[in-house]
Amino acid sequence: MSRAKQLAEQGHTSALHLTAFLTARQSPGEEALSWYRKAILAGEPFAIAEMADLLKELGRRDEGDRLHKYGLEADGQIASGAG
């Protein structure tokens, strides 16, 4: 396990973002999205755009657009912008 991943599992914001980025480069998919979600919820602002881009790369354009526009809810779900 990489040092970044160890620190990410302890909740270090920069390590969460780095782990998300590296995971997305190795195997873009649900694991990378999960790391991005954790980084965003921990307060890493740059992770939002990267997660949105990854969603679009995965063919999930509507989710990516919504994430970019509205962000995440506290439970980690992409906000809908309604209400």
Secondary structure, DSSP 8 states (H G I E B T S, - for coil): --HHHHHHHTT-HHHHHHHHHHHHHHS-SHHHHHHHHHHHHTT-THHHHHHHHHHHHTT-HHHHHHHHHH-B-TTS-B-----
